[in-house]
Amino acid sequence: MTTPRVAQLPLILLAASFGFTIVQLDVTIVNVALDAIGREFNAPTASLQWVVDAYTLLLAALLLSAGALGDRFGPRRAFLSGLVLFAVSSAACGLAQSAAQLVLSRAVQGAAAALLVPPSLALITHAAAGDDKARAWAVGWWTAAGGVSIAAGPVIGGLLIGALGWRWVFLVNLPLCLAGAILTLLFVPEAPPRQKRPLDLPGQALAFVALTLLVGAVIEGGHRGWSDPLVLGALVGGLLAVAAFLTVERGSAHPAVPLEVFRNRMVWSAVVVGVSVNFTYYGVIFVLGLFLQRSAGYDVVQAGLAFLPLTATFIAANLLSGRIAARFGPARTMAGGVLVAALGYALTSRLTPTTPFWLMVPGFLLIPGGMGTAVPVMTSALLANVDRHFSGTASGVLNACRQAAGAAGVAVMGALAAGGPDRIAAGLRASGMIAAAVLVGAAWVAARSGGKRVT
């Protein structure tokens, strides 16, 4: 029998998807704007990496607490707060007058994004409570909205920049935030607070310090050199912060990251797949955006449209993912998906500045085809293997790990491509091969996992 909450699920899903869409859109929409931003502010590649990673770092670090905040105070309230802050910070990004101002505004935008992701998924989970098929359907569409927006980001960005200028890749968020807030106020009931537990502020602070130092060291090492005292100090400090974080989490009564969750093989597998997907995709897309404009000579509109095959394939793969998982199970579906994406990256590693676009297309189809198949199953598998009362926290942990991996991918692969057009082309070749190898490893982990069947 359909409950009133399940009957409202499509409207709740639409509102939640608005929030997740703008979060994911702002991960990649900026990639085709980097060349224009660099030229206007005379910014080097390292500064452009910070424009991307300031957002993903704050998103990754604060997701740990954002999930707990949604569980504690109610996901609807956290979600609306995130929409307001995201709109304000997006306006600040669009009005920035220097690279430093833009990086700072992007950091605030990332903090706002953290308030949107776990609550949006928690609202869906609450609405579909007791109906596994409805939950799987809703999570599939929620994931599809995020996946398509990630893929569509460069396309939308290229068109906006060509018509209105790079600042509009941020200003476009204002009407989207307004629409999401209206839908939430009209149609989304507040889910009851789940857990009155204190926030793990020491763990949160250590996670932020560790992520910032390690990612910063990789970014700065690309142009300062790895023997630079600042780079070495950041690496050592980051590793010490990681060790301190794990120690604090083991001893905390209310950890930001409940380490016992990872004892479940399917949860561990889902996190490994999520980390691998984000590390490879964020890193390669960062390099690819620079490659198309600075090495292959595409203008900003052509570069944006070049990403169009990724968008269409994401949609198709997301919609088919649930059926594939119902037939073959989550483990084999995740493994097969990331192997398809690995083949796409291997093909992308063979691109040169003179490669015609039609030869780029096979890789551009396989990457989102594999990712779009694996990611919805990954999310559903995680939620099927944790207590639903901790769905917000579990979602926060998964997405924090994914966003941290994305920031690391931009740092590592951006460092490989720092320099002129020839260096960028070489960086793309190296990045593609690294991505393929990482995903083959993730496929091995996924294939060995068990867990509840996702239907």
C-alpha positions in Angstrom: 0.0 0.0 0.0 1.4 3.4 -0.9 1.9 5.7 2.1 1.2 9.5 1.9 4.9 10.2 2.0 5.6 7.9 -0.9 2.8 9.5 -2.9 4.6 12.8 -2.4 7.9 11.3 -3.5 8.1 12.8 -7.0 7.7 16.4 -5.8 10.1 15.8 -2.9 12.6 14.2 -5.4 12.2 17.3 -7.7 13.0 19.7 -4.9 15.9 17.6 -3.6 17.3 17.2 -7.1 17.5 21.0 -7.6 19.9 21.2 -4.7 22.0 18.3 -5.8 22.1 19.5 -9.3 23.5 22.9 -8.5 26.2 21.3 -6.2 27.3 19.0 -9.0 27.0 21.6 -11.7 29.4 23.9 -10.0 32.0 21.2 -9.8 32.5 21.1 -13.6 30.8 24.2 -15.1 33.9 26.2 -14.1 36.3 24.0 -16.1 35.7 25.7 -19.5 35.8 29.1 -17.7 39.3 28.6 -16.4 41.1 29.8 -19.5 39.0 33.1 -19.5 39.5 33.5 -15.7 43.3 32.9 -16.1 43.5 35.5 -18.8 41.5 38.2 -17.0 43.3 37.8 -13.7 46.7 36.8 -15.2 46.5 33.7 -13.0 48.8 30.6 -13.4 47.6 27.0 -13.5 48.1 26.7 -9.7 45.6 29.5 -9.1 43.2 27.9 -11.5 43.5 24.6 -9.5 42.6 26.5 -6.4 39.5 28.0 -8.1 38.3 24.4 -8.5 39.7 22.9 -5.3 38.6 25.6 -2.9 35.1 24.5 -3.7 35.6 20.8 -3.5 37.8 21.0 -0.4 35.3 22.8 1.7 32.5 20.6 0.3 34.5 17.5 1.2 35.5 18.6 4.7 32.2 20.0 5.8 30.1 17.1 4.4 31.1 15.2 7.5 29.3 17.5 9.8 26.6 18.4 7.3 25.2 14.9 7.4 25.1 15.0 11.2 23.5 18.4 11.2 20.7 17.2 9.0 20.2 14.2 11.2 20.2 16.4 14.3 18.1 19.5 13.2 16.1 18.1 10.3 17.1 17.8 6.7 14.6 20.4 5.4 16.0 23.2 7.5 19.6 22.3 6.6 18.6 22.1 2.9 17.0 25.5 2.9 19.9 27.1 4.7 22.3 25.6 2.1 20.3 27.1 -0.8 20.4 30.6 0.7 24.1 30.5 1.4 24.8 29.0 -2.0 23.0 31.8 -3.7 24.9 34.5 -1.8 28.3 32.9 -2.4 27.5 32.4 -6.1 26.8 36.1 -6.4 30.1 36.8 -4.7 31.9 34.5 -7.2 30.3 36.3 -10.1 31.3 39.7 -8.8 34.9 38.8 -7.8 37.6 41.3 -8.9 40.6 39.1 -8.4 41.7 35.5 -8.3 42.0 35.6 -4.5 38.5 36.9 -4.1 37.2 34.2 -6.5 39.0 31.5 -4.5 37.6 32.7 -1.2 34.0 33.0 -2.6 34.4 29.5 -4.0 35.3 28.2 -0.6 32.1 29.7 0.9 30.2 28.2 -2.0 31.7 24.8 -1.1 30.6 25.1 2.5 27.0 25.9 1.3 27.1 22.9 -1.0 27.9 20.7 1.9 24.6 21.7 3.5 22.7 20.5 0.4 24.0 17.0 -0.4 23.3 14.8 2.7 20.0 16.5 3.6 18.7 16.2 0.0 19.3 12.5 0.0 17.9 12.2 3.6 14.6 13.8 2.5 14.2 11.2 -0.2 15.1 8.4 2.1 12.6 9.5 4.6 9.8 9.9 2.0 10.4 6.4 0.7 10.8 4.8 4.1 9.5 1.2 4.1 9.4 0.9 0.3 12.7 -0.4 -1.1 11.6 -0.1 -4.7 10.5 3.5 -4.3 13.8 4.3 -2.6 15.9 2.7 -5.3 13.8 4.5 -8.0 14.2 7.9 -6.3 17.9 7.5 -5.6 18.4 6.5 -9.2 16.8 9.7 -10.4 18.5 11.8 -7.8 21.9 10.4 -8.8 21.0 10.9 -12.5 20.3 14.5 -11.9 23.7 15.0 -10.3 25.5 12.9 -12.8 23.9 14.7 -15.8 24.7 18.1 -14.2 28.3 17.1 -13.8 28.5 16.1 -17.4 26.5 19.0 -18.7 28.5 21.6 -16.7 31.1 22.2 -19.4 28.5 22.4 -22.1 26.3 24.9 -20.2 29.4 26.8 -19.2 30.7 27.1 -22.7 27.4 28.4 -24.0 27.1 30.9 -21.1 30.6 32.2 -21.5 30.2 32.5 -25.2 27.0 34.6 -24.8 27.5 36.4 -21.5 31.0 36.0 -20.2 32.6 33.7 -17.5 30.9 35.4 -14.5 27.6 33.9 -15.6 28.7 30.4 -14.8 28.2 31.5 -11.2 25.3 33.9 -11.5 23.2 31.3 -13.2 22.9 29.6 -9.8 20.7 32.5 -8.4 17.4 31.5 -10.2 18.2 27.8 -9.6 18.5 28.3 -5.9 15.3 30.4 -5.9 13.4 27.6 -7.7 14.7 25.0 -5.3 13.7 27.0 -2.3 10.2 27.6 -3.5 9.7 23.9 -4.3 11.0 22.9 -0.9 8.8 25.4 1.0 5.7 24.3 -0.9 6.0 20.5 -1.2 8.7 19.1 1.2 7.6 18.2 4.8 10.2 18.3 7.5 11.5 14.9 8.4 11.9 14.5 12.2 15.3 15.0 13.6 16.9 11.5 13.8 19.7 11.7 16.3 20.4 14.3 19.1 24.1 13.7 19.1 26.9 16.3 19.5 29.0 17.3 16.5 32.5 16.0 16.4 34.3 19.4 16.1 37.8 18.0 16.7 37.4 15.4 14.0 35.9 18.0 11.7 38.8 20.4 12.2 41.4 17.7 11.7 39.7 16.5 8.5 39.7 20.0 7.1 43.4 20.6 8.0 44.4 17.2 6.6 42.6 17.7 3.3 43.8 21.3 2.8 47.5 20.5 3.6 47.7 17.4 1.4 45.8 18.8 -1.6 47.6 22.1 -1.2 51.0 20.4 -1.2 50.2 18.6 -4.5 49.0 21.8 -6.1 51.9 23.9 -5.0 54.4 21.1 -5.6 53.5 21.2 -9.3 55.1 24.7 -9.7 57.3 25.2 -6.6 59.0 21.9 -6.8 58.7 18.9 -4.5 61.8 19.8 -2.4 60.4 23.2 -1.5 60.2 23.6 2.3 56.6 24.8 2.2 55.5 21.8 0.1 57.4 19.3 2.3 56.0 20.9 5.4 52.4 20.7 4.1 52.9 17.0 3.2 54.2 16.1 6.6 51.6 18.2 8.4 48.8 16.7 6.3 49.9 13.1 7.1 50.2 14.0 10.8 46.7 15.4 10.7 45.4 12.2 9.1 46.9 10.2 11.9 45.5 12.5 14.5 42.0 12.3 12.8 42.0 8.5 12.9 43.0 8.5 16.5 40.3 11.0 17.5 37.6 9.2 15.5 38.5 5.9 17.2 38.2 7.4 20.6 35.1 9.6 20.0 31.7 8.6 21.4 30.1 10.6 18.4 32.6 10.5 15.5 32.1 12.4 12.3 33.2 9.3 10.5 31.9 6.1 12.3 34.8 3.8 11.3 32.7 0.7 12.1 30.6 1.5 9.1 33.5 0.4 6.9 33.5 -3.1 8.3 30.6 -3.9 6.0 32.2 -5.1 2.8 29.5 -3.6 0.5 29.9 -0.2 2.2 33.6 -0.3 1.8 33.3 -1.3 -1.8 30.8 1.5 -2.5 33.2 4.1 -1.0 36.2 2.7 -3.0 34.2 3.0 -6.2 33.0 6.5 -5.3 36.5 7.7 -4.5 37.9 6.2 -7.7 35.2 7.7 -9.9 35.6 11.2 -8.5 39.4 11.1 -8.4 39.6 10.1 -12.1 36.7 12.2 -13.5 37.4 15.5 -11.7 41.1 15.3 -12.5 40.8 14.3 -16.2 38.0 16.9 -16.9 40.2 19.7 -15.4 43.0 18.8 -17.7 40.7 18.1 -20.7 39.2 21.6 -20.4 42.6 23.2 -20.7 43.7 20.8 -23.4 40.8 21.6 -25.7 41.3 25.3 -25.5 45.1 25.7 -25.0 46.4 22.7 -26.9 43.8 21.8 -29.5 42.8 25.4 -30.2 39.0 25.1 -29.5 37.2 28.3 -28.6 35.1 28.3 -25.4 31.9 27.4 -27.1 33.5 24.6 -29.1 35.2 23.3 -26.0 31.9 23.3 -24.1 30.0 21.5 -26.9 32.8 18.9 -27.1 31.6 17.6 -23.8 28.1 17.0 -25.1 28.6 13.2 -25.7 29.3 12.8 -22.0 26.0 14.4 -21.0 23.8 12.2 -23.2 25.5 9.0 -22.2 25.2 9.8 -18.5 21.4 10.1 -18.9 21.0 6.8 -20.7 23.4 4.9 -18.3 21.7 6.3 -15.1 18.3 5.2 -16.4 19.5 1.7 -17.2 21.6 1.2 -14.1 18.8 0.0 -11.9 17.7 -2.7 -14.4 21.2 -3.9 -14.8 21.7 -4.1 -11.0 18.4 -6.0 -10.6 19.7 -8.6 -13.0 23.4 -8.9 -12.1 23.6 -7.5 -8.5 25.3 -4.4 -7.2 28.8 -5.9 -7.0 29.0 -7.0 -10.7 27.2 -3.8 -11.9 29.7 -1.5 -10.1 32.7 -3.6 -11.3 31.5 -3.6 -14.9 30.6 0.1 -14.9 34.1 1.2 -13.8 35.8 -1.1 -16.2 33.9 0.5 -19.1 34.9 3.9 -17.8 38.5 2.7 -17.5 38.5 1.8 -21.2 37.2 5.3 -22.0 40.1 6.9 -20.1 42.6 4.7 -21.8 41.3 5.9 -25.2 41.4 9.5 -24.0 45.0 9.1 -23.0 45.8 8.7 -26.7 44.5 12.1 -27.7 46.9 14.7 -29.3 46.3 18.4 -30.2 45.7 17.3 -33.8 43.2 14.4 -33.1 39.9 15.1 -34.9 36.9 15.3 -32.7 35.2 12.2 -34.1 38.1 10.1 -32.7 37.6 11.7 -29.2 33.9 10.6 -29.2 34.4 6.9 -28.3 36.2 7.7 -25.0 33.8 10.5 -24.3 30.9 8.0 -24.5 32.5 5.2 -22.5 33.5 7.3 -19.6 30.0 8.5 -18.6 28.5 5.2 -19.7 30.5 3.3 -17.2 30.3 5.9 -14.4 26.5 6.4 -15.0 26.0 2.7 -14.6 28.1 2.3 -11.4 27.2 5.4 -9.4 23.5 5.0 -8.8 24.1 1.4 -7.7 26.9 2.5 -5.5 24.6 5.0 -3.6 21.8 2.5 -3.3 24.1 -0.2 -2.1 25.5 2.0 0.6 22.0 3.0 1.9 20.8 -0.6 1.8 23.6 -1.7 4.1 23.4 1.0 6.8 20.8 1.7 9.4 18.3 4.2 7.9 18.5 6.3 11.0 22.0 7.2 10.0 21.3 7.7 6.3 22.3 11.4 6.4 25.6 10.6 8.2 26.4 7.7 5.9 25.6 9.9 2.8 27.9 12.6 4.3 30.7 10.2 4.7 30.4 8.8 1.2 30.2 12.2 -0.4 32.9 13.6 1.7 35.3 10.8 0.6 34.2 11.4 -3.0 34.7 15.1 -3.0 38.1 14.8 -1.2 39.1 12.4 -4.0 37.9 14.8 -6.6 40.0 17.6 -5.1 43.0 15.2 -5.0 42.4 14.3 -8.7 42.5 18.0 -9.7 45.7 18.5 -7.7 47.5 15.5 -9.0 46.5 15.6 -12.7 46.6 19.4 -12.7 50.2 19.3 -11.5 51.0 16.9 -14.4 49.6 19.5 -16.9 51.1 22.7 -15.4 52.8 24.7 -18.2 52.3 25.4 -21.9 50.2 23.6 -24.5 52.8 20.7 -24.9 52.9 20.1 -21.2 49.1 20.1 -21.0 48.9 17.5 -23.8 51.4 15.3 -22.1 49.5 15.8 -18.8 46.3 14.5 -20.5 48.0 11.4 -21.7 49.4 10.6 -18.2 46.1 11.5 -16.5 44.2 9.1 -18.8 46.4 6.2 -18.0 46.4 6.9 -14.3 42.6 7.1 -14.4 42.4 3.7 -16.2 44.7 2.0 -13.7 42.8 3.4 -10.7 39.4 2.2 -12.0 40.7 -1.3 -12.8 41.7 -1.5 -9.1 38.3 -0.3 -8.0 36.6 -2.9 -10.2 38.6 -5.6 -8.5 37.4 -4.4 -5.1 33.8 -4.1 -6.2 33.8 -7.6 -7.8 34.8 -9.1 -4.4 32.1 -7.4 -2.4 28.8 -8.8 -1.2 25.8 -7.2 0.5 22.2 -6.7 -0.1 20.8 -7.0 -3.6 19.6 -3.6 -5.0 16.3 -3.7 -6.7 
